Amino acid sequence: MTQNIRPTGVTADRNQRILSITWSDGKTCQYPFAGLRAICPCVTCKGGHDNMGGPPDIDVLYSTKNEGISIQNILTVGSYAIQIVWSDGHDTGIFTWDYLRQACA
């Protein structure tokens, strides 16, 4: 992703369990909550530091059944990411804008 493409809007629809991000180039991406939780980029979810830094698994993002998990809160991390607080208590994943844009189908 180029440095110039940034999010212009982030919306979490708790009924449909979809996180929507509108980007500065006009593209809108929709991410199922359960899929985002399944591709959490934190060290615990990735299975250790050796597995960090890879691209998001788009197949897992869009094939995970979207039920039972919800977003409780979304926090900004500087100007480069969001941190999601999940209904299962997990909150250590930092989803960078680049990571989220790469995950957009």
N, C-alpha and C positions, 0 to 999 in steps of 0.2 A: 504494500500500500504506500502510496506517496505521502509525504509529510503534509500535503495540502488537504487531503481528504480527512475530514473530522466529523464526528457525529453532530447533528443539529437538533436531534430529539431522541429521547429514550423513554419508552412507555412500557409498563408491565401490566398486561391484562390478566388479572388473577382468575377471572371466570374461564377464559379460554386457555390459560396457562401459556401465554406467548409473550416473549419480550420482543418489542419492535424497536429497531434503531433506524432512524433516517439519517443519511449521510449527506455531506455537503455537495456531493456530485449528483444528488437527486435520487440515488438508489435507496430503497427501503428493504431491510432484511428482517425476517421474523425467525425467532429462535424458540423452540419449545422448551419450557422450563426443565422438564426431566432430561432432555438431551443436553442442555447446558450443564446441568448438575453432573451428568455422566462424563462430560469432557472437561471437568474442572481441571485447571492447569496447576494446582498446588502440588507441592512435593509429596504430600501424603497420598493424594489421589493418583499421582503419576507413578508411585512406587519407588520413590527415591530420587536423589539429585541427578543420578546418571541418566534418568529418563526425561529430564526437564528440557524445555526449549523447542520441542517439536511442533509441527503444525497440528491444528485441531483435527480430530477424526470426524469428518463430515458424515460418514455412514452411521456412526454411533449417535451423533447429534440428532439426525432425523429419523432414526429407526427405533430409538428408545421410546417405550410406551409412555405417553404424557399423562400420567395419572399419579396422584398421591404426593407429589412434591410441589411446594409453592415457594415463592419468593416472599420473605418477610420484610426485607429492606434492601436498598441499593445505595451504596456509599461511593462517592467519587474518590479516586486515588490520584492526587495531583491533576494534571491535565491529560493523562495518558491511559487511564483505566477506570474500571469500576470493580468494587468488591461486593459480592452478593451474599446476603445472609439468608440461608435456606431454612425451610420449615423443619428439617431434620437436625438443625443445630449447627451444621457446617457453615463456616464463614471465613476460611483462610484462602480461598481462591481469589486471585487477582486476574481479572479478564482484561487484558490490554485491548485498546481499540484495534491494533493490528491483528491480534488473535481473533477478535470477533469479526472483523472484516474478512479474514481468511475463511472463517466458518460459514460465511453467507453463501447459500446455494444459488 
